[in-house]
Amino acid sequence: MKALPSTKERFALALRELLESNSFESISVGDIVGLSGLSSRTFYNHFRDKNELLAYLYRITVEPLWYTDGKRNSLETFFTCCKDNFLYNGTLKGFGNALSYYGQNDLRSEIENKGVEDLVRLLKWNHFPGAITPELREVLRFFMCGITRYFEKYYLDSKTIQVDWLYTFWINCVPVYLAEYLVKEPE
């Protein structure tokens, strides 16, 4: 028997559904609360605002894509899972609609920040011999910024994205000393 979604997940599911046909700016907390069937008080017990909910939705959508059958995924497998997940279940459209919002805690910032942490984790899984320094995090952030700008430009222009290209972008742009630890299969 499948477990019922948690309260936070109910809000996230409501936001995802609303994003399929609305811009992020046009969605109010009231819209999210109404669709979730929960109260505003409950919403604010879990989230400061709809931006924090969007960040939560992104994290719960992306985090499982790093694993397949309990096994850690490589970067290539992760991008393949993103393609399969985002292109075929409406998630891409929802996140694409959220990209039109610029401001504090926007989706770009969440993708960049979470992406850096995901890449640091992948380096650790693959026994990267160097230290995880602030400078290294900035190198990773630079590439995550490129990915978010690519996603933003192509999605907002054409309402589609070539996810396969993202992996090629990474392979061609990541410094060699990092690439070998980001592209191999995790142990």
Disulfide bonds with the S-S distance in Angstrom:
none
